[in-house]
Amino acid sequence: MPRLTQFLPDRFTTALLGTVVLATFLPGQGIVADIVNILARTAICLLFFLHGARLPRAAALEGLGHWRLHLMVFGLSFVVFPLLGLALHAAVLSTLGPELALGILFLTTLPSTVQASIAFTAIARGNVAAAVCSAAASSLLGIFVTPALVALLAGASGETWSAGTVASLVEQLVLPFLAGQLLHTRIGPWLARNSAPMAIVDRGSILLVVYSAFSAAVLGGLWQQLPAAKLILLLGVNIGLLATIMGIAVLGSRLFGFSREDEIAILFCGSKKSLVSGLPLASILFPAASVGVLVVPLMLFHQVQLIACAVLARRYGEAGNAVAAGAVPAE
């Protein structure tokens, strides 16, 4: 039986909700909004610099030999997920409205999480080495693939790229990441031993982006556009989306003959979407006035995936322990 604490929000989710409440009652305006925007941009650059510095090139290349597993994960993340997003976009457009529908489509184009995918794979006794490689590669590819997918799939919604958008992507994401990679040998080992700076920048950058986005959205009438009925429907759509992609991941893994350990890595890497990558990308790809609404599906999906994966990882882990102890035969 899952514990009640699995269904309660963690500290970071609580901080996210608190930031939304703060932006609702004290939205940043004028010079405050300008300062928050500058801080958010700076934090995003620092975040991707630290990601580049922390990611060992050897670790990124270590699991590449397991190419079938990685193709499966990338196919789920960047092909199957976006196709589901397109179908959902068309299905909910008239009910949820164009911005929330576009937000659902956007979240399906995002890369997988890194830390959470690896952690859940480890808890479930899956192929951790392959999960490290797939999650890291997905996160890196997402910097380039997600904007391209958004430009391709959201064209019908009127979202188009401009030279300024491309320049912002390069300036805030790509160049800091490459600079971090160049300095990996100098500061990477220190970052690996000291997780606090990474955690502070990770969470701090997200909270700044959330406050900035929701401030603009609240001033533009966010809560008049998002009644409770829409939020409940959106939550149901997120749950259905996650259940569908998890079912496809498990059935596909078994159809293609992957081992139990590989199936676990595919499930947890291929079914998750990164809030850390998603919020900075949204702030660059979409107009500031619409970002607050667009990221609501992603924020809900983030919490839903954490709860579902926590329960599944524990069950996989318990089943793996039973197999290891000889209590049940291995599949």
N, C-alpha and C positions, 0 to 999 in steps of 0.2 A: 504493500500500500504506500503510495506517495505521501510524504509528510506535508502538513499544512504549510510549512515555511517555504516549500517549493513554489507555492502559488502567491506568495507575498512579494512585493517589489523589493529589489535590492537597493543598496544605498544610492547607486548611480541613477537608477530609475526614479527613486524618490527625489533626487536632485533635479532630474529632468522635469518632473512634474512641478517641483517648486519653482523652477525657472519659468515654466509656462504660466504659473499663477502670478509670479512677479511681473512678467511682461503684460499680463492681462490687466492688472491693477495699476502698475507703474511702468507703462511702455516708454522706451527711450525715444526722446524727441530732440530735434535741434542739435546742439553741440554734443549732448549725451549720446545720441544715435551715431554721430560722426566718430566719436571716440570709441564706442563699442565696435563699429565697423572696422576701424583701423586695428584695434586689438584682435578682432576675429581673424582678419586677413593675416596678421603677423603670426597668430597662433597656428593657423592652417599651414603656413610656410614652415614653421618650426616643427609641426607634427610630422609632415612628410620628410623633412630633413632627418628627424630622429628615426623614422621608419627605415629610411635608406641606410642610415648609419648602423642600425641594429641588425639588419638582415644580412647574415653571412652569405657571401656568394657561394661558398662550398655547400651550405645547407640548402640553398635554393636549387643547386644542381644535383644534390645527393640522390634524390628519389626519382630523377628523370627517367631512369631505366624502366620504371613501372608505367610506361606510356599509356597502356590501355586504361588504367585507373584514372590517370590525369585527363585523358580525353573524355572519359565518362563525366568527371566532375565539371570540366569546362563546358561540355555539351549541356549539362543540366543548368549551369549558372548563366551561360550566355546564348543558349539556343532554346531549350525547353521552357525555362522560366520566362524569357521575353515573349515567346509565343503564347503562353498562358496569359501574360500581361496584356497582349493585344486582344485576346478574346474577352478578357475581363473588362478592358477599356471600352469595348463596344457594348458589352452587356450592361454596365453600370452608368454609362455616360448620361443617360436621361434621368436617372434616379439620383446619383450622387453629384452630378454636375461636372463640367469640364476640368476643373482644377484638381478635384479629388481623383477623378478617373485618370488624369495624367499622372498624378502622384503614385497611383497603383502601378501604372505602366513604368514609371521611372524606377520604382523600387525593384521591379523584376529585372532590370538591366544591370544592377549593381553587382560587384564582386562578392565573394564569400568573406566572412570574418576570418581572422587569423587566430588570435588567442583562444576565442571561445570554441572554434572548430577543433583545434588541437586538444584543448582541455576535455571536451566532451568525448572525443575519440579515445583519449587515454582512460577516462572513467569507464567507458564501455568496453575496454580491452580490445581496441581495434588496432589497425596498422598506423601507428603514430608517425613513423618516418614518412610514409606516403602522405599523411594528412599535413605534416609540416610543409612538404614540397608543394602539394596542391593548393593549400590555403595561401601560402606566400606568393605563389605564381599567380593565383587568381586575383589577389590584392594588387599585385603589380600590373597585371594585364588590365584590370579595371580602370586604371588611370587613363588608358587609351581606348579600351573597348566600350566602356559605358557611355562616354560622350558620343562616340560614333553610332552606337545603338539608339541613343536618344534622338540624334539628328535623323537617323533613318526611320525609326518607328513613330516618332512624334511629329513628323512633318505634316501629317494631316491635321494636327491640332494647331498648326500655325507657329510652332516653335522652330526657329531657324538659327543657324550659327552665324556669327559675325566674326570679323577679324579680331574684335575686342575680346570675344569669348575664347577664341583659340589662344590669344596672347595671355589671358588670365590663367588658363589651364597650364600653359607652359611656365609662366612666372610663379604661380602659387603651388603647383604640384610637381611638375616634371623636373624643373631645375633644382628645387630643394632636395628632391629624392636622389637625383644623380650626384649632387654635392655630398649628401650623406654617404652614398656608396663609395665615393672617392676617399672619404675620411673614415671608412669602416674600420680599417686596421688600427687606427689611432684611438677612436672613442667607442667602437662597437663592443669590445670586451667589457669596458667599464659599464656601458648601458646594460649589457647582459647580466652583470652582477648587481646592478642597482636599478630596480624597476620603478622606483618612486618618481623620478623625473618624467619617465615615459607615461606613467599613469596620470600624472598631474596635467601634462600637455594634452594627452588623449581626451581626458574628461573636460579639462578647461576649455579646449578649443570647441568642443561640441556644445558646451553650455553657452559660450559666447555666441556661437552661430544660432543656437535656438533662441536666445534672448533677442538677438538682432532681428531674426526672421519673424518671430512672433510679435515683437513690438510693432513692426511695420504692418503685419497682418491685422493685429488688433485695431490699430488706427484706421485700417481700411475696412473694418466691419467683419472681422473673422467670425466671431461668435454668432452673428446674425446669419452667416452662411452655413454654420455647423450646428444645427439643432441636435438634440439627444438621439432622435430617431436615425439621423444620418450616421452618427458615431457608432451606434449599435449595429447598423447594417454594415458599416465599414469593418468593424471588428469581426463580424461573421464572414465577410469576404476574405479577410486575412487568414482566419482559421481554415477556411476551405482551401485557400491557395496553398497554405503550408501542408495541409493533409494531402493534397493532390501531389505536390512535388515530392513529398516523402514517400508516398506510395509508388510513384514512378521510379524513384531512386532505388528502393528495395526490390521491386519487381525487375527492373533493368539489371541490377547487380546479379540477381539469381538467374535471369535469362542468359546473361553472358558468362556465367560460370565463375564469378568471383568468389573468393573464399569469404568466410564469415568476417575475418578481420578487415578485408578490403571492403566488404559491404558496409561495415560500420564507418570507415573513413569516407566512403562515397556519400553515405547518408548525411553525415554531419557537415561535410565540406560542401556538398552540392545543394543542400536545402536551406542554407543560411544566407542572409544578406547583411552587409556591413553598414552599421550606423556611422561608424568612424569615417568611412569613405563617402557615404551617401550625403551627409549634411554639407561638407565642404563642396562637393560636386554640385549639389543643388543650388548653393549660394552663388556658384559661378555660371551655371548653365541657364538659370531661369531669372526673370525679373525679380527684384527684391520684394516688390509688393505682393507677389504670388507665392514666394517660397514658404511662408508660414503655413499656408493651406496645403501645399504640395508635399510637405514632409510629414504631415499627420499620418498617412498610411504607413510610412516607414517607421515612425516611432511606435505605432501600435504593433506592427509586425515584429519589431525588435523584442518587445516584451513577450509576445505570443511564442516566438521561436525559442526564447530562453526557457520558458516554462515547459514547453513540449520536449525540448532537447534534454532538460534536466531529468525529466521523468523517464524518457527513453534510454538515456545513457545509463541511469542506475539499473534499469531492468536488463539491458544488454550486459552490464557488468556483473549483475547477480547471476545471470544465465552462464556467463563465461566462467565465473568462479565455480559454479556447480559442475561444469564440464571439466575444468582443471582438477577438481577434487574427485572426479569419477562418479559423481552422483547421477549424472545423466549422460547418455552417449552424445558425442560430438556429431553435428550435422555433416 
